[in-house]
């Protein structure tokens, strides 16, 4: 079986594609919409906005989330902001510029048509969220305020203090809850997705586990929308929430959905450094801090003095030095890699030597402590709470950490995966960010997919497909449920000596070291066999306490780690099969003389899409060629 | 004292499920680092329990950066522990001393039944929001965001109210288990913004009604909620909610 990778990009000039596509899409009569049911997995920005918008249209929505409330999805932790091309600051922004910046920022590994549409609907998102009562920051005239962000030379980022993700998510959540109240959304909280049910080649339901009772349940629908987030937790330590997992997407992959560019992961440059072995997760400091903070290391190696004792001429503001035109606002991958290079040279600071300084001294001098407090107060407090150091008095210490995954399930222009009826939104898909995501673009993409794209393209799916009548007594549901139960029993029955977390930590170290900030052929080959070995150990030496009935966090973790181990291997394979560098994927073999990522557009201007071929067979790599008609392919430069 | 050598004694509430009566169990954890978060200390304990083939302690947690509102521990009788404006996940062991005994309980409130150990069911909060905590604007309805201005003062006050993470500390620390601070934060946010004005009366009335139905108590001005709130939601929101509620009753067109 070959994957159908028809991207279904509409004909015509890029500016007209989406309008034309909407016009050509089949509509579902308003009174017929109530006859269709949709399962939406995930209640973050993408899933929450999709569930609310689809229910408003009249579809019957079943919404699933892993937390006790949809309001807790990890979109809530996004701090900095959301992009829009309103050009309110009159500084030269436009839909075209947002499109251009995003394609360039993604290092030319995304699909132009999708990115253009994203830039087009970005302004509608700002309008929609404002109308919902999202308390965006405003100026003294009462108008919306903007700030600048990495990878852009205009101020196009809307924000709500340092809690933009929270406020946007609550906006989507409240819209969802309004539909719950109207009976158009049925809410299933504390549910884990154990399988995607595919009948006659179409996605028709899911198998879930109720985390409280342990019950395995069958849910049927006319279409399934996956908005289950990214897979950053494969690294164990990441800025993802503890329960963020790849389960639903991975099950879809094993059911025939192509998985695109798994090695495209984003390392965020400004996280709080690791303090010890007990560490369970990493905390991000918003990239917006780079607007006022200056990144530096001591010029001398192994300089252990207190940062405030290191004089101006003994400091190397390396980003300002190397990239004079973007300075501290270079894109994330560039900032992260440079931090690693400084630390590799022995100039890293702090106890571990794995940190660089982010200094607000000059900004405080220039604008006053009150202004800086108004901008970043909550971030500074968060930093102080974790590290016991005040950024008002001494520079922050930061180090890169995994933050976002650009790869994900392959989707066409309609956001449909290679399984008909299975649509994938937000971070779970591979769609818009290419090999690197620009700041304030994740919130934009999640909400674009959920509010303004899926409501149109799902209608087209229903309008153009014959769906047979199916209920949960269909043998395929039985088969999927049996398989899910079998896996649970297997995990409970190993009775080994090592905990799920133990395996997760091991996996995380392997992937971070060899499929992290920089990758090379030897390391990737080595890590593939190490992960395979880890998989064997996992299935022979895992220890899970308790039973399948009732709350069992160890069992949940074990199931997720089983998926992460398999995904980790695929990431390494993908990284190995792409010997070029691009965006967050840095292959040491492919760099310029100045250590910048060097693309190979002749051979690798494509998305790699992996097809599952069975547990004991190697997956097959397919390509979707990318053409760049509107943004000329150039070597990215932020100098 | 070095960073590593605290010994901490815990008295933890263990309860098998909703029906179980529950009891405290004692644990001692050696080598606790001051840099650990409170939840990371529980992780260390749980890891040990699993290796000893004992059932680990169930507790809600997710983002571990103080924003998702999942974590919900009553620590020495204080919601989220001794530090001001701090969630359980952001509480660090440097707030405690060597040889301390710490009592850890779940939220206690009629509207938040215990599910297991330290996990509670807070879906009543969702029901309060579902009854009116929104602006009725369908996707696609919105006009350009800057056609409507909002004074910076009101926008900032709305943001302060909107910072609520829905953790339930306010309810857990209130002697009446009242959800007034929670509901008033949403009612205030919306009442302060022009977008929320149209439905202000109905919102206040419906959300208060749902609070009562869900079994939350009334406010008798103890202000424990404000003191325990990890996001420092201000008590003045309750006053604003009361104004909105009275307005909804006095000016009701339904009579």
Contacts between the chains, C-beta under 8 A, distances in Angstrom:
chain1	res1	chain2	res2	distance
A	49	B	139	7.5
A	52	B	139	7.0
A	53	B	138	7.9
A	53	B	139	4.1
A	56	B	138	4.5
A	56	B	139	6.0
A	67	B	62	6.1
A	67	B	68	7.3
A	67	B	70	6.4
A	68	B	60	6.5
A	68	B	70	7.1
A	68	B	121	7.2
A	68	B	122	6.1
A	68	B	123	6.9
A	69	B	69	7.9
A	69	B	122	6.8
A	69	B	123	6.9
A	69	B	125	6.9
A	69	B	126	5.3
A	69	B	166	6.8
A	70	B	126	7.5
A	71	B	69	7.1
A	71	B	126	7.5
A	71	B	129	7.9
A	71	B	166	5.7
A	72	B	62	5.9
A	72	B	63	7.6
A	72	B	68	4.3
A	72	B	69	6.1
A	72	B	70	5.5
A	72	B	166	7.9
A	73	B	68	8.0
A	74	B	62	7.2
A	74	B	63	6.1
A	74	B	68	7.1
A	76	B	63	6.7
A	76	B	67	5.4
A	76	B	68	5.3
A	77	B	63	5.0
A	77	B	65	5.8
A	77	B	67	5.2
A	77	B	68	6.9
A	86	B	145	7.4
A	86	B	146	7.5
A	88	B	146	6.3
A	124	B	140	7.8
A	124	B	142	7.3
A	126	B	145	5.0
A	127	B	142	3.9
A	127	B	143	6.5
A	127	B	144	5.9
A	127	B	145	4.8
A	128	B	137	7.4
A	128	B	139	6.1
A	128	B	140	7.6
A	128	B	141	7.8
A	128	B	142	4.6
A	130	B	142	6.8
A	130	B	145	3.9
A	130	B	148	7.4
A	130	B	195	7.3
A	131	B	135	6.7
A	131	B	137	4.5
A	131	B	141	6.5
A	131	B	142	3.8
A	131	B	143	7.4
A	131	B	145	7.7
A	131	B	195	5.8
A	132	B	134	7.3
A	132	B	135	5.2
A	132	B	137	5.8
A	132	B	195	7.1
A	133	B	134	7.9
A	133	B	135	4.8
A	133	B	158	7.6
A	133	B	189	6.6
A	133	B	190	5.5
A	133	B	193	5.2
A	133	B	195	4.7
A	133	B	196	5.2
A	135	B	155	5.7
A	135	B	158	4.3
A	135	B	159	4.1
A	135	B	162	5.2
A	135	B	189	6.6
A	135	B	193	7.0
A	136	B	145	7.7
A	136	B	155	7.5
A	137	B	155	7.1
A	137	B	159	7.6
A	138	B	149	7.8
A	138	B	150	5.8
A	138	B	151	7.9
A	138	B	152	5.1
A	138	B	155	4.3
A	139	B	152	6.6
A	140	B	152	5.3
A	141	B	149	6.8
A	142	B	149	3.2
A	142	B	150	5.3
A	142	B	151	5.4
A	142	B	152	6.6
A	142	B	155	7.5
A	143	B	146	5.3
A	143	B	149	6.0
A	144	B	145	5.8
A	144	B	146	5.9
A	160	B	159	6.0
A	160	B	162	7.6
A	161	B	159	5.8
A	161	B	163	7.7
A	163	B	67	7.0
A	163	B	163	6.5
A	166	B	67	5.8
A	166	B	163	7.7
A	166	B	165	7.6
A	167	B	159	7.6
A	167	B	162	6.0
A	170	B	162	6.8
A	173	B	129	7.5
A	174	B	129	6.2
A	174	B	133	5.7
A	174	B	134	3.7
A	174	B	135	7.5
A	175	B	134	6.2
A	175	B	137	7.8
A	175	B	139	7.6
A	177	B	126	6.3
A	177	B	129	4.8
A	177	B	130	4.0
A	177	B	133	7.0
A	177	B	134	6.4
A	178	B	130	7.0
A	178	B	134	4.6
A	178	B	136	6.6
A	180	B	126	7.7
A	180	B	130	5.0
A	181	B	130	4.2
A	181	B	131	6.3
A	187	B	126	7.6
A	189	B	123	6.9
A	212	B	115	5.7
A	212	B	116	7.7
A	241	B	62	4.4
A	241	B	63	4.6
A	241	B	64	7.2
A	241	B	68	6.5
A	242	B	61	6.1
A	242	B	62	5.5
A	242	B	63	7.7
A	242	B	64	6.3
A	243	B	62	5.3
A	275	B	33	8.0
A	275	B	35	4.4
A	276	B	33	5.8
A	276	B	35	5.9
A	276	B	36	7.5
A	278	B	33	6.2
A	278	B	35	7.8
A	278	B	36	4.9
A	278	B	40	4.8
A	278	B	41	7.8
A	278	B	43	7.1
A	278	B	44	6.1
A	279	B	40	7.0
A	280	B	37	7.5
A	280	B	39	7.0
A	280	B	40	5.2
A	280	B	43	5.7
A	280	B	64	6.3
A	281	B	64	4.8
A	281	B	65	7.6
A	283	B	64	7.7
A	283	B	65	4.9
A	284	B	65	7.7
A	381	B	85	7.7
A	382	B	65	7.1
A	382	B	66	6.8
A	382	B	90	7.4
A	385	B	66	7.9
A	385	B	83	7.8
A	385	B	86	6.4
A	385	B	90	5.3
A	385	B	92	7.1
A	386	B	90	7.2
A	386	B	92	7.2
A	388	B	92	7.7
A	388	B	94	6.5
A	451	B	139	4.9
A	452	B	139	7.3
A	455	B	139	6.8
A	497	B	51	7.9
A	499	B	47	5.8
A	499	B	50	5.0
A	499	B	51	6.6
A	501	B	43	7.5
A	501	B	47	6.2
A	502	B	47	7.8
A	543	B	50	6.4
A	543	B	51	7.2
A	543	B	53	7.9
A	545	B	49	7.7
A	545	B	50	5.3
A	545	B	53	6.1
A	545	B	54	7.0
A	545	B	55	5.8
A	545	B	56	6.8
A	546	B	55	5.8
A	550	B	16	7.8
A	550	B	17	6.3
A	550	B	116	7.1
A	551	B	58	5.0
A	551	B	115	6.9
A	551	B	116	4.5
A	551	B	119	6.8
A	553	B	56	6.6
A	553	B	58	6.2
A	554	B	50	6.1
A	554	B	56	6.4
